[in-house]
Amino acid sequence: MERLRLRYSDALKSLMTLEEILREPFSIIVRDATIQRFEYTFEALWKFLKEYLKEKEGIISNSPKACFKETFSSGFLTDEETVGCLEMTDRRNDTSHTYKEEVAQIIYSKIRGYYNLMKNLLEQFGDKIE
């Protein structure tokens, strides 16, 4: 249970840093920092979900997409949110190509929506972790 709390805390802290950078006015440096924060927030989120599914549901999921699909099956995501999470996973995978200006802009333009999706998802677990 301690590991689950730690994963949840990591995800929340990461999300706060993403929220912080989203308040900054646009610049190339802010864009790149936002993408970096999106990357590690995404990682913290899916690793929390992986741990939650294992400890609370007895489900083993070893990839982000599998975790989001199982999270949907467990009732924490709607169909639309699940599609958003699967798309978010694809955009996370694209972050290694942000040296291409058009890829960086596409990812950056979607991060605010991904932030809201991750925030809403994490909020559902608050009372289940404590």
C-alpha positions as CSV (number, residue, x, y, z in Angstrom):
1,M,0.0,0.0,0.0
2,E,2.9,2.3,0.7
3,R,4.2,1.9,-2.9
4,L,0.7,2.8,-4.2
5,R,0.6,6.0,-2.0
6,L,4.1,6.9,-3.3
7,R,3.0,6.4,-6.9
8,Y,-0.1,8.5,-6.3
9,S,1.9,11.3,-4.7
10,D,4.4,11.3,-7.5
11,A,1.6,11.6,-10.1
12,L,0.0,14.5,-8.2
13,K,3.3,16.3,-7.8
14,S,4.1,15.9,-11.5
15,L,0.7,17.1,-12.4
16,M,1.2,20.3,-10.3
17,T,4.4,21.1,-12.2
18,L,2.6,20.6,-15.5
19,E,-0.2,23.0,-14.3
20,E,2.5,25.5,-13.3
21,I,4.1,25.6,-16.8
22,L,0.8,25.8,-18.5
23,R,0.3,29.2,-16.9
24,E,3.4,30.6,-18.6
25,P,3.1,32.7,-21.8
26,F,4.2,30.8,-25.0
27,S,7.8,30.7,-26.0
28,I,9.8,28.0,-27.6
29,I,11.5,27.3,-24.3
30,V,8.2,27.2,-22.5
31,R,6.8,24.8,-25.2
32,D,9.8,22.5,-24.8
33,A,9.6,22.6,-21.0
34,T,5.8,21.9,-21.2
35,I,6.5,18.8,-23.4
36,Q,9.1,17.6,-20.9
37,R,6.7,18.0,-18.0
38,F,4.0,16.3,-20.0
39,E,6.4,13.3,-20.5
40,Y,7.2,12.8,-16.9
41,T,3.6,13.4,-15.7
42,F,2.3,10.8,-18.2
43,E,4.9,8.4,-16.9
44,A,4.0,9.0,-13.3
45,L,0.2,8.6,-14.1
46,W,0.4,5.3,-15.9
47,K,2.8,3.8,-13.4
48,F,0.4,4.8,-10.6
49,L,-2.5,3.2,-12.6
50,K,-0.4,0.1,-13.1
51,E,0.2,-0.2,-9.3
52,Y,-3.4,0.6,-8.5
53,L,-4.7,-2.1,-10.8
54,K,-2.3,-4.6,-9.4
55,E,-2.9,-3.9,-5.7
56,K,-6.6,-3.1,-5.7
57,E,-8.0,-5.0,-8.7
58,G,-5.5,-7.9,-9.1
59,I,-4.9,-6.9,-12.7
60,I,-1.4,-7.0,-14.3
61,S,-1.0,-4.4,-17.0
62,N,2.5,-3.8,-18.4
63,S,2.0,-1.0,-20.9
64,P,0.3,2.4,-20.8
65,K,-2.4,1.4,-23.3
66,A,-3.2,-1.8,-21.4
67,C,-3.5,0.2,-18.1
68,F,-5.9,2.8,-19.7
69,K,-8.0,0.0,-21.1
70,E,-8.2,-1.8,-17.7
71,T,-8.9,1.5,-16.0
72,F,-11.8,1.9,-18.3
73,S,-13.0,-1.7,-17.6
74,S,-12.7,-0.8,-13.9
75,G,-15.1,2.1,-14.3
76,F,-12.8,5.0,-13.9
77,L,-12.8,6.2,-17.5
78,T,-15.6,6.8,-20.0
79,D,-15.4,5.7,-23.6
80,E,-14.4,9.2,-24.7
81,E,-11.8,9.6,-21.9
82,T,-10.3,6.2,-22.8
83,V,-9.9,7.3,-26.4
84,G,-8.3,10.5,-25.2
85,C,-5.9,8.5,-23.0
86,L,-4.9,6.2,-25.9
87,E,-4.3,9.3,-28.1
88,M,-2.3,10.8,-25.2
89,T,-0.1,7.7,-25.2
90,D,0.6,8.1,-28.9
91,R,1.5,11.7,-28.4
92,R,3.8,10.7,-25.5
93,N,5.5,8.3,-27.8
94,D,5.9,11.1,-30.3
95,T,7.9,13.3,-27.9
96,S,11.2,11.7,-29.0
97,H,10.5,13.5,-32.3
98,T,10.1,17.0,-31.0
99,Y,13.2,18.1,-32.9
100,K,10.7,18.4,-35.8
101,E,8.9,21.7,-35.3
102,E,5.5,20.5,-36.5
103,V,5.6,17.5,-34.1
104,A,6.4,19.7,-31.2
105,Q,3.6,22.1,-32.0
106,I,1.0,19.3,-32.4
107,I,2.0,17.9,-29.0
108,Y,2.1,21.2,-27.3
109,S,-1.3,22.2,-28.6
110,K,-2.9,19.1,-27.0
111,I,-1.2,19.2,-23.6
112,R,-3.8,21.4,-21.9
113,G,-6.5,18.9,-22.8
114,Y,-4.3,16.0,-21.6
115,Y,-3.7,17.9,-18.4
116,N,-7.4,18.1,-17.7
117,L,-7.8,14.4,-18.6
118,M,-5.0,13.4,-16.2
119,K,-6.3,15.7,-13.4
120,N,-9.9,14.4,-13.6
121,L,-8.6,10.8,-13.6
122,L,-6.3,11.3,-10.6
123,E,-9.1,13.1,-8.6
124,Q,-11.2,9.9,-8.7
125,F,-8.5,8.0,-6.7
126,G,-8.0,10.4,-3.8
127,D,-10.3,8.7,-1.4
128,K,-9.3,5.3,-2.6
129,I,-5.6,5.8,-1.7
130,E,-5.8,7.5,1.7
